[in-house]
Amino acid sequence: MDPAWRQRGRGRGRGRGQITANPSTARPPGAVGSEVRGTSELKVSQSRFEEIRKSDQAAAQRLATEPYSSSSEDEDDVSEDGGKRGKILQSALSPYSSHTGDTDVHLLEKTRHYLHEVCQSGGVTCLICIASVRRTQAVWSCVACYCIFHITCIQKWAKDSIFLVSSVTDEDFGKKDHPWPCPKCRYEYSPQQTPTRYHCYCGKEAEPAPDPWLLPHSCGQVCERDFKPPCGHHCLLLCHPGPCPPCPKMVSVSCLCGKSSRVPRRCSAKAWSCTQICRRMLPCQIHTCANTCHAGDCAPCPRVSLQTCACGQQRTERPCASPEWHCDQVCGRPLSCGNHTCERVCHTGVCGGCPRAGNRSCSCGKTKSVLPCTVDVPTCGDTCEKRLECGLHTCSMRCHRGACETCRQEVEKTCRCGRYSKLLPCHKEYLCESKCNKTRACSRHQCKRKCCPGNCPPCDMSCSRMLGCRNHKCPSVCHQGSCYPCPEMVEVRCDCGSTVISVPCGRERSTKPPRCKELCRKPPSCHHSSQEQHRCHFGPCPSCKQPCRRPLSGCVHLCPAPCHDQVLVKAADRALLAGPWEQPSTPAFVRTALPCPSCMVPIPTACLGEHEVSPVPCYTRGPFSCGRSCGRTLACGNHTCVLECHHVTTLPNSDKTKAGQECGQCEEGCSKPRPLGCTHPCALPCHQGKCPPCRLMVRQRCHCKISSLYIECVKFTSADEQGKQLLSSCQNQCPKQLGCGHRCKLLCHPDECDQICTQRVKIKCPCKRIKKEFPCSRVRSENDLVMCDETCRELQKKHAEACAAEERAALEGEMRKQQAELEAFEKRQKGRKKKNRKVTEVEAEEGVWHRYRLRLLMAFCGILLAVAVFCLLQLTNQETDRENEGQ
């Protein structure tokens, strides 16, 4: 058995409880101390009973009187991360965050925050009355932001909000069901949703009784609320505040594209991508989706193709995602009347009829006539009589084109408030100078608006009423009902004033001061010149934990134990109480100085097996076991004794490294080092000499990572580097692609592929008539391998001459047309005579189409001829390419 100092961690303990020695090596003073402890067991049990009774009484009194409602004060003194509350929350929510890395961490942290607020003392505050929510008070929580309010406060808030909205106008006062908003998130509720009873968080139990073993305002049953977004499962936590955590159920789901097999995943993170290419056909019906596995419809096709516009006049490259497009040219096709052309921009289908054909009315609409589409409809000469903008009178002008003028008739008009009347033009508004004396919706101020019709606007003055914090006034516009909570924040400081926290205004009286990270500046209460550094706090400083450093009795060492000048011990001279009605006159625990413990300074001493010389406490010395293995060589010559350090009988002049009679026998397997690269153990037991060669098969991936090869371990480990590469080759063609896009021609090989590609590719000349084959590496390194020959240039020259001839023919036709028009005009000028005619004839003006018809037709024919020549050249090139490929 180890000595007592080794069982306590080699004499490093500093507490008083670590001074007791092992009974086998203890001295008489230790025995006396154990007898004293045996006689005081009765007193210890009595004192423990008194402590428990007082703590229970204090907890009951605190629950009944303290303003904090969520938990006890002892739990609040424990930090959130390392305390009991933090451990409980972590253990309750840990299953929701394990096994998956993509869980909605934000929602989980929000749930953890609300649970911590409810468990924390004074953590929940009603924003309406700025007071703490106690566990015995009826509450209501918002379904959107989960904020908790007193049920009486929220009922008053809903009533005042509905009254304020409904009293804005006199017409709908008390007749409409106006919604009321949440004081925090402004989520709107109907009047029927105003809470009337106190329910738990999940809504299963009405008027839940407070239970110290449950969360405040919780029924203790399983929540069973639907998850958001709904997935078909229900929350498995007990009735809790705040949002439900992400769904923890495991479901078997496929990937987003549905190609991969189903895998088990969390329901809250069941959407996953297999990272494969989608390859679904896009709406263009030409290309496939090149994106990785995704949800929903594929993205629009990003490629371009040659597309024709709606009218068919233009053809250009456009994205495949938008095949329908319109050019910016006017249609220009002749309509059915033969006099006008279609003025619509690029469209599909027929152009429709002439908009000026059929029965047409005059400007006032009284007379209808059938006229050619080239003649405008004249005015009828009758009174217009159209309704003017005032809606009361009609236009008195003759039938005219354009809009009617403003109504100028004088009428007797009444002002907006209805008190006065006056003759004014019909189009003017009459407002009197009298001011409204009605009270506005705030019920505090008068309207004072000129000529008010009775629907007074909302009050624009400042409210200035005292808020619930009792420190500030309402800065909002004057209103009815309760004011919004105070938006100000107040600072609460620690004992030294260095650490500050901000709390809602009005909560500074019931909020505990923050924990300060600065050092305490109070003087020490023991014999040390300076106390141990600790953080700022309220009340007395903790016990000093510095080393005592006083000289010990019986040796020259100093006391290394923590300072024991002010140790809290139970008072021994207390008088027994006659009954529970009497109060103790002296405290149960007093601070007093204790004597220094025994000397624990280590003294160097050799162990039983002579492995080391270790320190032993000063007050007790003797042989000991160091706890290591014996380490002496056994008879096999390969292993050593694994027994704990023990005594070994040795003969004079004998080797101390060999095992003795007290050591054990070798029962291990072979532990000799294996050849380099071999990972298999030797199959023989512990033996001498060399191990046999390893004949096990090793699974090895080939260089192309496609095939799996099985090779004997001894062959693979004994081969050189070149032999290992040859054994690791599957002797198939390399599947890797070169930089040009072709496949590597070599067999399965290590390292990078040779980038000199010998694949033959076809190259065309610029006009695409001549086509030849060259090696891929030469095509990538050289340019202009195939050039146009004399035949290509002759074809291009003929095409240019044909275009020039068409242009000259068009120009000559235009000149002939102009000459004919000029001769006709001169002939009309010579034969015209002036005569007085009774009936005036209006000559119709020649349209643009009649004037430039020949030019437009010539240009259109030239464009058609050029397109035909271009198509002919393309067909010729394609036939030439086919012939070259056939050869």
NORCORZI-V270166 format. One record per backbone hydrogen bond with DSSP energy under -1.0 kcal/mol. CO is the residue of the C=O (numbers start at 1). NH is the residue of the N-H. Records with the same first field share a line. If there is no record, write none. Layout:
CO->NH  NH
//
This chain:
3->7
4->8
5->11
6->9
16->19
22->25  26
27->30  31
28->32
29->33
30->34
31->35
32->36
33->37
34->38
35->39
40->44
41->45
42->46
43->47
44->48
45->49
46->50
47->51
48->52
49->53
50->54
51->55
52->56
53->57
54->58
55->59
56->60
57->61
58->62
59->63
60->64
61->65
62->66
72->76
73->77
75->78
79->83
83->87
84->88
85->89
86->90
87->91
88->92
89->93
90->94
94->97
103->105
104->108
105->109
106->110
107->111
108->112
109->113
110->114
111->115
112->116
113->117
114->118
115->119
116->120
120->123
124->133
126->130
131->126
134->137
138->151
140->149
147->142
149->140
150->154
151->155
152->156
153->157
154->158
155->159
156->160
157->161
158->162
159->163
160->164
161->165
162->166
163->167
165->168
172->175
176->178
180->189
182->186
187->182
189->180
190->193
191->194
198->207
205->200
211->214
215->218
221->239
225->235
233->227
235->224
237->223
247->268
249->267
251->265
253->263
263->253
265->251
266->269
272->256
276->293
280->289
282->285
287->282
289->279
291->278
303->320
305->318
307->316
314->309
316->307
318->305
319->322
325->310
329->346
333->342
335->338
340->335
342->332
344->331
354->357
360->369
367->362
369->360
372->375
382->399
386->395
388->391
393->388
395->385
397->384
409->426
411->424
413->422
420->415
422->413
424->411
425->428
434->451
436->448
438->447
440->443
445->440
449->436
454->456
461->478
465->474
467->470
472->467
474->464
476->463
488->505
490->503
492->501
499->494
501->492
503->490
504->507
518->536
534->520
546->563
550->559
557->552
559->549
561->548
564->594
567->592
569->590
579->582
588->571
590->569
592->567
599->619
603->616
605->614
612->607
614->605
616->603
624->608
628->645
632->641
633->659
634->637
639->634
641->631
643->630
651->654
657->633
668->686
675->678
684->670
694->714
696->713
698->711
700->709
702->705
707->702
709->700
711->698
712->716
713->717
714->718
715->719
720->724
721->725
722->726
723->727
724->728
726->729
732->748
736->744
738->741
742->738
746->734
755->757
757->777
759->776
761->774
763->772
765->768
770->765
772->763
774->761
775->779
776->780
777->781
778->782
789->793
790->794
791->795
792->796
793->797
794->798
795->799
796->800
797->801
798->802
799->803
800->804
801->805
802->806
803->807
804->808
805->809
806->810
807->811
808->812
809->813
810->814
811->815
812->816
813->817
814->818
815->819
816->820
817->821
818->822
819->823
820->824
821->825
822->826
823->827
824->828
825->829
826->830
827->831
847->851
848->852
852->856
853->857
854->858
855->859
856->860
857->861
858->862
859->863
860->864
861->865
862->866
863->867
864->868
865->869
866->870
867->871
868->872
869->873
870->874
871->875
872->876
873->877
874->878
875->879
876->880
877->881
878->882
879->883
880->884
881->885
882->886
883->887
//
